[in-house]
């Protein structure tokens, strides 16, 4: 593949390879990136940076992670907006966000029952498309439709920096760190090997109009410094559906005790903290959109120094 040889040549020349993954919390996205990063770093030739970009996300919320690989020291530390490789761990996420944002062509690794040509047309993708039916294979080998092992296999096909055995070794080590029983470690290995055989690939030229430019910067919307990331908000997820039933978040500040520290704003993974400018404090928190979007991750409760947030039973 021309694109594949080109990206590997760039790596040899000292340019990093940047990967961005999107999916739902509970899909195993973090495990995919951690295991691949561990595997490529073991031989001493490559170095990697891996980090998730979310906080306490309950199952079903959209989550994102990054992986950067370099030959030798990696001097760039920043979030990845123009990835070389985009991984879609949960197909539904692709209907809710532009997982290919910042790309015109490149590599795409996607968990789907559909063929590479079908998925390319659906999401208007140009480049090297790798697909694998991760949910089905997860159900078959692991007893539940979790796609992480299959997506990891598809990633190895797309970016063959290491051997299958090296990646299996890292996968087993990841499982041991998570205290998986031996039968699950063997099931992971079986799922991985079978997934390798089922990865489908196609080079798609597509249409010239199939590009995914980054959205224009729309300003910080009054967020204080440190809480200004667009990616921290996920207001379209309706994540209150994932909160414990019968519980709700309560904000109360009748004595105007908010000191403007903004810790709740920084740490809220949903971006639902309401605030207003304040001449002396900078910002003053006034509430939270808890009825629609709060999943009761308790981040605001834990970080508020004056205890303005609490969790209560519905109707209390």
Helices and strands as residue ranges (DSSP letters): H 2-12, E 17-24, H 29-42, E 46-52, E 62-71, E 85-88, H 93-96, E 106-111, H 116-123, E 127-132, H 134-142, H 148-158, H 164-177, H 182-198, E 200-204, G 230-232, G 235-237, G 239-242, E 247-251, H 263-267, E 273-278, E 282-288, H 290-293, H 299-303, E 309-313
